[in-house]
Amino acid sequence: MNWHTCQPATVFKSVDATVRGLADSQWGLLSLGGSLAFAYGNGAEVDVSFNYVSPGNLTLVGTRSSDDSADRMLLLRNVNVPDGSAIPQVLDFAGAAAFLPASATITSLNTHNDSLLLTSSLVSAAGAAQIVFVGSAGKDVARMAVGVPSARMLAGELHMLELEAAPSPGDAIGDTRSIEKFVGPIVTQSLSLGTLLPPVSVTQVTAGAYPTLRFRATIPPQYRSGAGAYLSTALSRAFSPLSRRKATWSPLLLVGSWM
């Protein structure tokens, strides 16, 4: 007999909000229940929407930025409004509820002149992460981290610093390295990236119209923790014009070092 455990589907919400206090050169990053919203300043009020918001009492975090720094922050606790409704209070970065965020310089080590991107998030005691600040991509090893001042943090809350490195900004093809670190208050510190990945060797196993290629890489020991392997097979219509196709995999457990 097979037993299956069914979990109730999460019912997400859509929530609207009005943002104020953004000049032409400023923008706001707001995070609520796993959803992000951006507001770009024009000197007037800006309406934003949060989609796929988690249910329950949530924390809303917002930062006002210009260039590569943040100068004001908003923090609302126990936000819980119905689906399709709006947060009652205006999110005013120039109002009395706004305050100076905590910030610190993070020194990036072992960058190998890659393009860097540092993201700061607030993590609840239950493990829910909300992005607080995303710096601009660049090769400067000194990056700015932004977070909630320690006096405003709740018991069990942490900050997560995530540093990503790639040969060029937004590179989806080249090797990307990253490191995550959980800290309490935002303070000056360093983050050391892992070593560069060695080149992948490509050898031809069989020839013919559809040759078989073998790709092999040596993974440095520091990357082997939590690593996995997966197999993907694609079959094109040009390869087999039949209306129905069947693909068979060999037993992978017989392949040395697969698992």
TITI-701875 format. One line per field, with one value per residue (C-alpha): residue number from 0; residue in one letter; y, x, z. Coordinates in nm, 2 decimals, decimal comma. Example, Ala and Ser with C-alpha at 12.3 -4.5 7.8 and 13.67 -1.06 7.14 Angstrom:
resi = c(0:1)
resn = c(A:S)
py = c(-0,45:-0,11)
px = c(1,23:1,37)
pz = c(0,78:0,71)
This chain:
resi = c(0:1:2:3:4:5:6:7:8:9:10:11:12:13:14:15:16:17:18:19:20:21:22:23:24:25:26:27:28:29:30:31:32:33:34:35:36:37:38:39:40:41:42:43:44:45:46:47:48:49:50:51:52:53:54:55:56:57:58:59:60:61:62:63:64:65:66:67:68:69:70:71:72:73:74:75:76:77:78:79:80:81:82:83:84:85:86:87:88:89:90:91:92:93:94:95:96:97:98:99:100:101:102:103:104:105:106:107:108:109:110:111:112:113:114:115:116:117:118:119:120:121:122:123:124:125:126:127:128:129:130:131:132:133:134:135:136:137:138:139:140:141:142:143:144:145:146:147:148:149:150:151:152:153:154:155:156:157:158:159:160:161:162:163:164:165:166:167:168:169:170:171:172:173:174:175:176:177:178:179:180:181:182:183:184:185:186:187:188:189:190:191:192:193:194:195:196:197:198:199:200:201:202:203:204:205:206:207:208:209:210:211:212:213:214:215:216:217:218:219:220:221:222:223:224:225:226:227:228:229:230:231:232:233:234:235:236:237:238:239:240:241:242:243:244:245:246:247:248:249:250:251:252:253:254:255:256:257:258)
resn = c(M:N:W:H:T:C:Q:P:A:T:V:F:K:S:V:D:A:T:V:R:G:L:A:D:S:Q:W:G:L:L:S:L:G:G:S:L:A:F:A:Y:G:N:G:A:E:V:D:V:S:F:N:Y:V:S:P:G:N:L:T:L:V:G:T:R:S:S:D:D:S:A:D:R:M:L:L:L:R:N:V:N:V:P:D:G:S:A:I:P:Q:V:L:D:F:A:G:A:A:A:F:L:P:A:S:A:T:I:T:S:L:N:T:H:N:D:S:L:L:L:T:S:S:L:V:S:A:A:G:A:A:Q:I:V:F:V:G:S:A:G:K:D:V:A:R:M:A:V:G:V:P:S:A:R:M:L:A:G:E:L:H:M:L:E:L:E:A:A:P:S:P:G:D:A:I:G:D:T:R:S:I:E:K:F:V:G:P:I:V:T:Q:S:L:S:L:G:T:L:L:P:P:V:S:V:T:Q:V:T:A:G:A:Y:P:T:L:R:F:R:A:T:I:P:P:Q:Y:R:S:G:A:G:A:Y:L:S:T:A:L:S:R:A:F:S:P:L:S:R:R:K:A:T:W:S:P:L:L:L:V:G:S:W:M)
py = c(0,00:0,35:0,63:0,99:1,29:1,58:1,93:2,21:2,45:2,79:3,06:3,37:3,72:4,04:4,35:4,72:5,01:5,37:5,50:5,86:6,04:5,95:6,22:6,18:6,02:5,78:5,45:5,23:4,85:4,70:4,34:4,17:3,80:3,69:3,94:4,24:4,57:4,86:5,23:5,48:5,84:6,12:6,36:6,24:5,93:5,60:5,30:4,95:4,60:4,29:3,97:3,61:3,74:3,47:3,45:3,55:3,83:3,96:4,21:4,48:4,62:4,90:5,09:5,42:5,42:5,64:5,54:5,24:5,34:5,35:5,65:5,57:5,26:5,16:4,87:4,76:4,46:4,23:4,34:4,12:4,26:4,07:3,96:4,24:4,52:4,79:4,86:5,14:5,36:5,54:5,41:5,75:5,74:6,11:6,07:6,02:5,64:5,63:5,59:5,55:5,19:5,01:4,98:4,85:4,78:4,42:4,33:4,07:3,82:3,59:3,77:3,71:4,04:3,90:4,12:4,12:4,16:4,18:4,12:4,19:4,01:4,01:3,65:3,59:3,34:3,11:3,12:3,35:3,58:3,92:4,12:4,45:4,59:4,49:4,67:4,74:4,50:4,59:4,48:4,70:4,46:4,69:4,64:4,81:4,59:4,74:4,60:4,67:4,84:4,60:4,79:4,73:4,36:4,09:3,80:3,53:3,75:3,75:3,91:3,71:3,84:3,68:3,76:3,65:3,66:3,61:3,70:3,97:4,12:3,90:3,62:3,32:3,11:3,15:3,00:3,18:3,16:3,26:3,26:3,31:3,41:3,46:3,73:3,92:4,30:4,44:4,51:4,55:4,22:4,02:3,74:3,50:3,34:2,99:2,91:2,94:2,63:2,44:2,42:2,14:1,89:1,77:1,44:1,25:0,90:0,79:0,95:0,95:1,18:1,20:1,18:1,11:1,36:1,33:1,64:1,60:1,84:1,81:1,98:2,14:1,99:2,31:2,28:1,91:1,97:1,94:1,87:1,66:1,52:1,51:1,37:1,54:1,39:1,58:1,43:1,65:1,59:1,60:1,32:1,10:1,20:0,94:1,08:0,87:0,83:0,63:0,70:0,45:0,53:0,28:0,20:0,49:0,31:0,10:0,41:0,45:0,77:0,86:0,88)
px = c(0,00:0,13:0,07:0,06:0,06:-0,14:-0,07:-0,33:-0,24:-0,12:-0,37:-0,17:-0,30:-0,26:-0,21:-0,19:-0,01:0,06:0,42:0,52:0,85:1,05:1,22:1,30:1,64:1,52:1,34:1,18:1,23:0,94:0,91:0,60:0,54:0,79:0,67:0,87:0,75:0,94:0,84:1,03:1,02:0,85:0,79:0,43:0,25:0,32:0,09:0,24:0,11:0,24:0,15:0,16:0,17:0,18:-0,11:-0,09:0,06:0,36:0,64:0,68:1,02:1,10:1,42:1,46:1,77:1,97:2,29:2,43:2,31:1,99:1,90:1,55:1,37:1,01:0,92:0,56:0,48:0,17:0,05:-0,26:-0,51:-0,76:-0,69:-0,74:-0,73:-0,48:-0,26:-0,44:-0,15:0,06:0,42:0,59:0,97:0,97:0,73:0,77:0,76:1,07:1,41:1,78:1,87:2,17:2,45:2,80:3,08:3,13:3,47:3,46:3,75:3,87:3,68:3,92:3,80:3,45:3,14:2,98:2,63:2,54:2,19:2,08:1,77:1,58:1,51:1,23:1,26:1,04:1,29:1,10:1,35:1,26:1,50:1,59:1,85:2,02:2,34:2,44:2,66:3,03:3,38:3,44:3,53:3,38:3,00:2,73:2,50:2,18:1,95:1,72:1,88:1,94:1,71:1,42:1,48:1,26:1,40:1,52:1,55:1,87:2,01:2,13:2,41:2,43:2,73:2,73:3,02:3,01:3,24:3,00:2,68:2,38:2,59:2,37:2,62:2,95:3,03:2,86:2,99:2,80:2,82:2,55:2,61:2,36:2,44:2,26:2,30:2,46:2,82:3,14:3,29:3,43:3,28:3,52:3,40:3,50:3,78:3,72:3,57:3,81:3,74:3,50:3,67:3,47:3,56:3,39:3,29:3,13:3,12:2,86:2,56:2,47:2,80:2,81:3,00:3,13:3,15:3,37:3,47:3,66:3,46:3,67:3,61:3,45:3,17:3,09:2,87:2,51:2,59:2,38:2,36:2,07:2,01:1,81:1,72:1,58:1,44:1,37:1,10:1,38:1,56:1,25:0,95:0,72:0,41:0,48:0,83:0,98:1,31:1,48:1,75:2,02:2,03:2,23:2,33:2,56:2,75:3,06:3,05:2,70:2,57)
pz = c(0,00:-0,09:0,16:0,04:0,27:0,13:0,25:0,20:-0,08:0,04:-0,05:-0,16:-0,16:-0,36:-0,16:-0,27:-0,11:-0,16:-0,13:-0,06:0,00:-0,31:-0,51:-0,88:-0,82:-0,55:-0,55:-0,29:-0,24:-0,04:0,08:0,22:0,28:0,01:-0,24:-0,37:-0,50:-0,65:-0,64:-0,85:-0,74:-0,92:-0,63:-0,59:-0,44:-0,62:-0,61:-0,58:-0,57:-0,39:-0,56:-0,42:-0,06:0,21:0,45:0,82:1,02:0,82:0,85:0,58:0,52:0,29:0,20:0,01:-0,21:-0,45:-0,61:-0,41:-0,06:0,14:0,36:0,50:0,61:0,70:0,92:0,98:1,20:1,20:0,85:0,77:0,52:0,31:-0,05:-0,29:-0,03:0,05:0,34:0,52:0,61:0,34:0,33:0,37:0,35:0,45:0,74:1,11:1,08:0,86:1,02:0,94:0,85:0,98:0,72:0,71:0,46:0,35:0,21:-0,06:-0,07:-0,34:-0,61:-0,90:-1,05:-1,10:-1,10:-0,75:-0,62:-0,25:-0,12:0,24:0,38:0,71:0,83:1,08:1,37:1,16:0,87:0,63:0,44:0,31:0,09:0,24:0,00:-0,33:-0,42:-0,78:-0,96:-1,00:-0,93:-0,63:-0,34:-0,08:-0,09:0,12:0,34:0,48:0,75:1,04:1,34:1,62:1,86:1,62:1,56:1,72:1,92:1,69:1,38:1,17:0,87:0,57:0,35:0,00:-0,22:-0,58:-0,82:-1,20:-1,49:-1,59:-1,44:-1,49:-1,65:-1,69:-1,89:-1,71:-1,37:-1,08:-0,72:-0,42:-0,04:0,22:0,58:0,86:1,11:1,38:1,35:1,03:1,11:0,91:0,81:0,52:0,30:0,12:-0,20:-0,30:-0,54:-0,91:-1,07:-1,30:-1,67:-1,79:-2,02:-2,33:-2,50:-2,78:-2,69:-3,01:-3,36:-3,63:-3,72:-3,35:-3,15:-2,78:-2,58:-2,22:-2,00:-1,69:-1,42:-1,09:-0,81:-0,54:-0,20:-0,06:-0,31:-0,24:0,07:-0,03:-0,39:-0,62:-0,96:-1,21:-1,56:-1,83:-2,16:-2,45:-2,77:-3,07:-3,34:-3,60:-3,43:-3,42:-3,63:-3,48:-3,30:-2,99:-2,85:-2,57:-2,39:-2,17:-1,92:-1,81:-1,44:-1,30:-0,98:-1,20:-1,31:-1,09:-0,87:-0,98:-0,63)
